[in-house]
Amino acid sequence: MAAERDIPESKETPATQASREFQVFVKPFGAICNLDCGYCYYLKKSDLYPKGGPLRMDEGLLERYIVQHIEASPKPLIAFSWHGGEPTLLGLDFFRKIVALQKKHQPIGRRIINGIQTNGTLIDESWSSFFAAEGFYVGLSLDGPREFHDRYRVTKGGKPTHKQVMHAYRLLRKFQVPC
């Protein structure tokens, strides 16, 4: 596919620099994901949660985590890495809250950056605009060309996801989001 050949080489960024210095990954929704990848290491996600279903990180815990992470970060650049499962399942409002809390607690003279690892299936113009406005770095899970990607990265109903991920990639590039 032509779009796959257009994916640029990786470049040094503040996010890659920070990741070599001090890195903590947070999974605010645990292992919950909207895909059923054949190689996922969370084989029985339902066994990880009480009968009431998965628990999301509540606002109090989120704020405590942000404060503690800022305090523990040894460098002027403070990097947050949001992972899952699929973190975008928490919705844009949750990530708006993250940014608001970070700004509330950001020390003078220090910079906060955010990275998120996503399967891309929920990325739309609203997400892309938010990521661009807030300076997020996005790791987009793409397992190569369609025939490789769609072999393992499928929905819970077994449908392929390559087309959705490439759409997300094009949106992120349109909004000039580093990915």
Secondary structure, DSSP 8 states (H G I E B T S, - for coil): -HHHHT-------HHHHHHHH---EE-TTTT--SB--TT-S-TTGGGGS-TT------HHHHHHHHHHHHHH--SSEEEEEE-SS-GGGG-HHHHHHHHHHHHHH--TT-EEEEEEEE-STT--HHHHHHHHHHT-EEEE---SSHHHHHHH-BBTTS-B-HHHHHHHHHHHHHTT---
